[in-house]
Amino acid sequence: MPQEKSPGKPTTRRYSDQEKEQAVRLVRQARSEGRGHGAIQRIALQLGYGTETVRKWVKVADIDEGVKPGRSTADAAKIKELEAQVKELKRANEILRKASAYFAQAELDRP
């Protein structure tokens, strides 16, 4: 059953990985049996999920499994991690640049 987010915020339904996998599996099964037309909407209604939510799960699963082209979940996570590292390194570089300028100026000011 979907879980709700923390109180105080607008309620956003959270779905477990098992729920997502079940929905994707049912959509793929319906498509393989020749009942693909309207499968996402039918499965979403049957499970009580939003149609666009299930459509997104199927799209992400297809990309992650290489069925369709696109950026996989693993690739997106790695890119996010690398961007965070770049940001931290730029911050460290700026600190070192300022420290270097400070000490260079201090060296020039010495008698």
Number of C-alpha atoms within 10 A of each C-alpha: 10 12 11 13 12 9 7 6 8 9 11 11 11 12 13 11 9 9 15 17 15 14 23 24 14 15 24 17 14 18 15 10 9 10 12 14 10 11 19 25 16 15 20 20 13 10 13 11 18 14 15 12 14 22 18 15 15 20 16 19 19 16 16 17 11 12 11 13 10 13 13 17 13 10 12 11 12 12 12 12 12 12 12 12 12 12 12 12 12 12 12 11 12 12 11 12 11 11 12 12 11 11 11 11 11 10 10 8 8 6 4
